[in-house]
Amino acid sequence: MPHALSGDARIYWRADGDRSLPPLILGNSIGTDFAAWDPVMPRLMRHFYVVRYDARGHGASDAPAGEYTIAQLGADLDAVAIAAGLDSFDYCGVSLGGMVGMWYAANRPARLRRLILANTAPKFDPAIWRTRIATVLEKGMDSIADMAMARFFTPEFVARNGIEFQRVRNTFLSMSAPGYAGCCAAIRDLDLTSSLSAIKVPTLVLTGERDLSTPPAVGQQIAAAIDGAVVVALPAAHIAATETPVQFCDAAVEFLVDPPVETEADRYAYGLDRRKQVLGREYVEQRVASVTPFNKRFQAFITRYAWGELWTSSRFQDVERRMMVLSMMVALGRWEEFELHVGAALRAGVEAQAIEEALVQAAVYCGVPAANTGFALAGKILAKAQEDAGKDAAAK
């Protein structure tokens, strides 16, 4: 496992995605490890080379004995950036991760390009954290787990008891009590109020409309103290990336990603590249070569909007969007388009079982006859793909 050495601690980090994309470092809240970012990772990796790390005292990072300081936690972030080979990066931190981001932006801004501060505060009542430290050291993490979850999430999210909630709660319960207490001490002693005006990088402040730990007014005060900072409120509690991942990413991507499209010509080029990626370069180039004066405007239209706007959205992953299209084509009986997208899905590595699942569901919601036709057509395409694969293997 990769570790960055920072003072007396080894800080665990990992990188995911395409190294050619802009780097983004994510900082987690107290009481979570970097797996808390899992709900948003597939989308973020469409846009960024993503580096995550466990704060000291958390996850696979070391938990040195004693109390920690915000300066130590900021130095840990710097050590991770150096270990990952990042000369510059964007940073998004939630709660404790946001506190680290504020300290880092005010004290070591050289590597930092843009900053997202989510559900965080520059100062807290120290008495809260003194009590928290004493409780976890005496009684363990399970003694405050229900309280923590009630502050992390809305009551509705807790009541659903879904997989993502269970992931966060299980992580919390497995946390090192001394390591957690060490970070509690950093928050107890924190006062970054006077440092906020020193932050000069472009900053987005995310707040949770139902956040009890860092209410929206706190986020607004942070933004007011940072020149040019903007605020976006999300309908969530404290860990919005888990509770409202689509809206969290909408805000983050809009702030961090430079628009790839400025003109309609840009949109066409962007869409054409995406169309080739989804349907296959050879097929699309054949279609483009066969454009006539009669259908030229229509082909340009679908390339700009179906491909340059809809398919380039990262809200859905490609497999999800492919299955949606297949289901719609079954429902509408658009069999030529259905066959096109089945073949494209298989060429892109989508497993036949995913297509089968979409067709079984279509049998329930679109009717057995429609699904039967879909199975027949998809079966022929699958058999041809398997035959071609066999020939290629034999030729090698």
N, C-alpha and C positions, 0 to 999 in steps of 0.2 A: 504494500500500500504506500502511496506517496505521502510523505510527511515533510512539512517545512519546520525547521528548527527556529524557534523564537524564544530567546531567553532561556528559561528553565523548562520549556514545554515543546513537545512535538505536536504540531497542528496538522491534523489529517485533512487532506483536500483531494478532490478529483475534478477532472475536466471532461466535458461531454460535447460532442458535436464537431462541426467542421472548423478547423483551425483558420481557414481563410475568412471566416466571418468575424465581425467585431466582437471583442471579448467583453463578457459581462460577469462580474463576481457577485454572488448572492450570499448574504449574511443572515443567519437564522436568529430566531428569538430565543430568549432564555427558556430552558425546559424542552427544547426540540433539537434534533440534529438535522443534517442537511436533507434527509429524506422528506422533511416537511415540504420541500419544494417539488416533490414528485408530480403533483397534479398539474403543475404549469410547465414542467420540463419539455414535453413533446413540442409545445408551441414555441417556447423560448428558443429551442434549438433550431427552429426554422429561420431564426433571425440572428442568433448569437452563438459564439463559442463560449459555453457556459462553464464557469468554475465555481464549485461549491466547497465549503469547508465547515468543519465542526468547530464551534467556539471552544476555547480551552475549558476544560471541565465537562465537556459534552461529547457524546458519541465516541468516536475512535480517537479523539484528541486526548492528550495527557491531561490529568487533573492534579496539578501540583497542590500540595498542602498549603493552606493559608488563604488569605484574601487576595483578590485580584483588583486591578485598577483599570479604568477606561484607557489609560495610556498603554498598558500591557495588551489589552484587547485590540487597540488600534495598531500596535506593532505586530500583532499576530496577522492582521489583514495584510500589512505590508510584506511580511515574510511569505505569505501565500502568493501574493502577486509576483514577487521575485522568483519564487520556486517554480511558478507556472510560466515564467519567461515573458511576462506582460510589461511592456514599456508604458502602456496606457490602457485604461479600461473604464467602463461604466460600472457603477456599483448600485445595488439595490439591497437595502437592509430592512428587516422587519423587527420592531420592538428593540431588543438589545442590539440587533444588527443595525438598526437605524441610529442608535446612540453611537455605535462604532463609526458609522458613516459620517455623522456630524463631527465627531472628534477628528477623524481622518481628513475630512475636507477642510477643516480649520487649521490643522497642524501639519499635514503632509500632502498637500494638494497636487504635487508635481505630476503624479501618474494619473490623476483622476480627471475624466472628461465630463461625465454627467452623473447626477446623483438622484436616487429615489429613496425617500425617507418614508417608510410605511408604518403607521400605527406606533408612533414613538413619541418620546418626550425628552426635553433637555434636563429635566429635574423632577425628583419625586420627594415625597415626604419620607425622610430617613427612617421614621419609626415603623413604617410598614415593612421595610426590608430587614430591620433588626429583628422584628417578630418572626418573619419568614425564615431567616437564618437559624434562629434558635429552634424553631419547630422542626425543620427538616433534619438538623443535626441530632436532635433528640429522638424524633419519632419516625424519620424516614420519608421518602418521597410519597408513599401512598397516603400519608396523613394529610396532604394538601392537594391530592390529585383532582378530586371532585371540584374543589374551589378553583383550581387552575383552569380546568376545562370549561367551567362556567364563565370564566373571564376570557378565555381564548375564543369561544364560539357562542352563537345565539342559542337560546333554549331549544328552538326548533331543530337546529343542527345536531345538538347533543341528543335530543330525543330520537332522532332518526338512527343514531348509532351505526352509521355507515362505515364502510371500509376505511375511508380517509380519517374519520374521527378515531376509529380504533387504532389506526397507525400512530397518530399523534399521542393518544393516551398511553399506549403500550411503550412508546419511546420515553415518555415522561416517567413512567413507573420504573423503567430500567436505568434511569439517570443516576450518576454518581451524586450522592447527597453532598459530600464535601465539595465536588466540582461545581454543583449548582449553587451552593452557599457562597463559594468564591466569587461567582458572577453576581450574586445578590449583593455582595459587598461593593462591587464596582458600581452597581446602580444606586445603592444607598449613599455613596459618597459623590455621586455624579452632580455636577452643576455646569452645564454647557451654555447657559443662558447668554453670557457675555461673549461667547465664541461664535454665535450664529452669524453675526454681522461680518465675520471674517470669511465666511463661505462665499466664494466667487464663481463656482462652477454652476452651470444650469441645473436647477433643482426642481423636482416634483415631490410634493408632499401628499401622500395618500392617507385618508382617514377612514375610519369605520363609523357609520352612522349610529351603530349600537355598541360601540367600543366603551366598556366600562373602565378599562385600565388607562387608556390614553384617549379621552373623548375628543370629538371633532374640534372643539375650541382650542385644544392644545396644538393640534396640527395647524390650525389657522394662525396661531401665535408664532409658530416656527416659521411659516411661510412669510409672515409679515416682517420678520427679522432678517430674512435672506433676500437680498436684492434680486428681483425678477422671478422669485419662486412662485409656482402655481400650485393650487390645491385641487384634488379630485376626491370626492366623498363616495365611498362604496357602501352598499347595503349589507354590511357584515359587522362582526364584532372585531376581535383583536387579530386573528390570523386569517386575513381576507384571501390570501393566496390559496388556502385550503377550502374555505367556505364558498367563495365566489371566484373561482379560477378564471373564468372567461372574462369577467369584468376587470379583474386585476390585470390580466394580460392585455386587455384592450387599452387600459390606461398606460401601462408600461411600454407597450410597443408603439403606441402613438407618440409618446414622449421621446423614446430612444431611437426609433428607426426613422432615418431620413426618407421622405417619400420618394419612391422609385419613379413616380410618374409626375411630370409637370405639364406635358402636352399630350394631345391625342396620338401623336406619332410615337411618343414614349409608351403610351398605354398599349398601342398595337405591338410594338417590339417586345414589351414585357409579356403581353398575352401570348404572342407567338412562341416565345421561348418556353413558357409554361405549358402551352398546348403540346409542344414537342415532347416535353418531359412526361406528360401524363399519357398521351396517346401513342407516342413513339415517333422518333424523328423521321424515319422513312415514310410512314403513312402521311404525316402532316406535310412533308415536302412534296409528296405526290399531289396532295390536295391543293397546295398553293400553286403548283405548276399547272394544274388543270383549271384554274380560275378563268372565267370568261368575263367579257364586258357585262353580260347579263347578271351574273351573280357576284361580281366583284365587291359591290357595296355591302351585300349581305355577309360575305365572308369576312370583310373588314370589321363589320359590326359585331359578329359573334367572337372574333378574335379579341377585339377591344374589351368587350363586356363579359361574355361568358368566361373567357380565359384571362383577360387582363384585369378583371375586377373580382369575379366570384371565385374562380379556382386559385387565385393568388392569395385569397384570405387565409390566414392561418388559424382561424377559429376551429375548423375541423381538420383532423389529420387526413391524409390522402385516402387511406383505406375506408375511413368513415364516409368521406364524400363519394367515393366510388360506389359503396354499397347503397347510399341514398339514390344515386343516379340509376343504378340497376333496378332498384325497387320501383322508382318512378316510371322507368321505361316498361317494366312489366305491367304496372297499373294502367298505363296508357296504351299498351300494345304497340309501342314503337320499337319493333323488333330489329330493324337495321341498326339503330343506335344502341340497342341492347347488345347485339353481337359485337359491335365496335368496342364497347366498354368492357365486355367480358374478355375479349382478346387482349385489350390494353392492360387490364388488371393482371391477367396471367403473365404477360410479358414483364410486368413491373414486379413480379414476385409475390403477388397476392395468392394465398393458398386457396385451393379449390374448395376447402371446407368453409371458408368465409362466404364464398359465392353460394354454396349450398345452403348455408344458414339464412342468407337473404331471401333465397327462393322459398324455403320452408315457411318463413314468416310471410312472404307474399301470398302463399297458399291460404293463409288465415285471413289476411286483410284485403287481398285483391281477388281471391277466388282460385279454386283448384285448377280450372282449365287454363287460366293465364300462367300459373306456376308450372303447369305441365308443359306448356309450350316453351317456357323459359328453361326448364330442365333439359328438354330435347335439344334446343339450340346450344345451350352452354355445354352439354355433354359432347356434342360434335366438335366444338371448338377445343375443349379440353383434350379429347382423343387426338385431335390433330397436333396439339401442342406437345403431347406426350410422344407421339410418333416422330415429330421433328427433333425432339430432345434425344430420342433413341438414336436417330440417324447421326446427329452431331457427335454423340458419345462414341458411336462405332467408328466414325471417321477419324477420331482422335486416337 
